Amino acid sequence: MNNKKADLAGPGIGNYEDLKKILPSDYKSLLTPRETMEALFGVKKYIEENLCKELNMMMVQVPLIVDVNSGVNDYLDRDGSRTPIQFHISNDYDKNPIDAQVVQAATKWKRMALKQFDCKVGEGVCTDMKAVRKDYFLDHDHSAYVDQWDWERVMTADQRNLDYLKDVIKKIWKVLTGAGKHAQEMFPQLKSDKYPDFPEELKFFHAEEILDMYPDLPRKERETKLLQKYPAVFIIGIGWILKDGYPHEMRAADYDDWVTETISEDGKPMHGLNGDILVWNPVTKRRHELTSMGIRVTKDTLKKQLEITGQMDFLKLPYHKAILNDEIPLSIGGGIGQSRTYMYLLRKAHLGEVSVTVWPKILKDICSEKNIFVLE
């Protein structure tokens, strides 16, 4: 059980000895650094255009820094283990100062933005979001620098169900696999006999179903077993406490709805209207998360989830008051990891091959030994 508790938060492998064993020893990039950049921006353009087309969204500007007092920064988990970078702007000799934070994601800001940009039901916004998450262990697929397509879409109360959630997820999966085919058309060497092609079908599983399948395994090991059988899955209901006493993974209490009761296809009671898309990465031979998303909380489910997590004081913040007072619309949204997606679609072994950020010397040395060349 201690292993299960340790697996709930704090992503990353955790030490460089293990990482050295895990990284592939027979790796050779299918693209040069120059070709990688050409393919990357081709994929970026394809995804942004087709996400907006499939989900009826528009690209909008997104903040890098936010006012601490707004309450719109993303705390990622509910255990307080990942805190944002904060700094003081003295402004005019501290007469009108601002305490600001670098965003960790734009999850809450986007829902407020739906009102700002006057989005109607069925319309939404998509962003080219950049963030900093300083509390990650820096390994092959976790970086302090985060880039995401953070998106949000207005919905109705009648659409708050699993069928609607799955319909949106299928559209996103269509865009991602289409982007992979687009990259292969640009650079045919990406369609290699060394790796299986992208799976067409995305399989849906509830976190409670996966626990039934692998009751003695921690979360990441459950996901690994599942992905070895089904190489592309969406796991529903992340955040709700399962029957073993633990959530599948920690999830913040004030954006995704993980408390709403649902019914599985075989008639079992479940919880949650959110989840993650995970794939099997044939290059790293590991689980690979592409996106977290979900139907967002209502004023009632917000209060329930904050009560469960002991964070009722959040209700004093402007973002939370806006939900309580029905000042912002009901919505569905998520964040698709850009570098994670490039890494998967372009058959890369390390995030550093598709994004420029800071890495410790020990990691760069390990990568060099493995024929993995990170950008600097």
C-alpha positions, 0 to 999 in steps of 0.5 A: 500500500505504501507503494500505491501512496508514493505513486499518487503524485510527483511524476518522474522516475526519481533518480538517474541510476534508474533512468540510465537503465530505462532509456533505450540503448539501441536508439537512433533518431529517424530525423536530424535536428533540422528535420525535427524542427520542420516536422515539429512545426508542421505537426503544430500547425496541423494540430492547432488548425484541426483542433479548432476545426473539430471542436469549433474553437479559436486561438487566443492569447494566454497569460504566462504570469497571473495575479496571486489573488486571482486564484486562477493558477493551477496547483496540479494536485491537491496535496500542495507538493507542486507550488508555482514560482512567485515574485513581487512587482514593486511597481511605483515604489510599492504604492500599487504592487502586484504579487505575481506567479508564473502559471503552471497551466492555464486550466482555470484561466481558460474557463474565465476566458470563455466569458471574456471572448463571448463564447456560446454553447459549442464554441471554445478557445485554444491556447499555445500555453507556456508554463514552468513547473519547478517541482518535477524530477527532470527525466526523459518526459518531464521538464521544468518547461511546459508547453501545452495546447490548453483548450476550453469549450462551452457546454450545457448541463445536459451534456455533462455525461460520459457520452459527451466526454467520449465524443470530444475525446474521439475528436481529439484522438482523430486530430492527434493521429492525423498529425502523426500521418501528416508528419509521415507524409512530410518525412516518410522515414518516420513510417519505420518497420522498427515501430508499430504505426499509431493505433487508430482506436482509443480504448476507454477504461474507468480507473475503477475497472483498471483497479479490478484488473490489477488490484495489487499494482500501484497506478503507474504499473496498472497503466503499464500493464494496460497499455501493453495490451491496449496501446492507446487508452483514455482512463476515466475518473481520475481523482475519486477515491477508489475502493482500495482507499486511494485515487488513481492519481491526485487531481486538483479539486477546483477544475475537473469533475471527478466526484459526479456519479456515473454508470459504466457500460456494464451497469456498475456505479462509477465516479468522474467525468474526466481523465487522461489519454495515455499511449504506449511509446514504442521508442521508450517502451514506457507509458506516455501521457499526452493529455489530461482533460475533463468536464469541469466542476459545477458550483455543487461539485466544486463545493463537494470536491473542496470539502473532500480535499479540505480546501473550502477556503478557496471559495473566497477567491474570485475564480471560485466565486465566479463558479458559485455565482454562475458568472462563467459558463459550464465547460469541458477542457484540457491540456495537450502536452505539445512536447510530449505529443511531438516526442510520440509522433516524431519517434523521439526518446527524450523531450529535450530533442523537441524542446529547449530547456534546462537539463542537469549535466548528469542527464545530458551525459547519460543521453549522449551515451545513449545516442540521444542528443538534446537541444541547447 
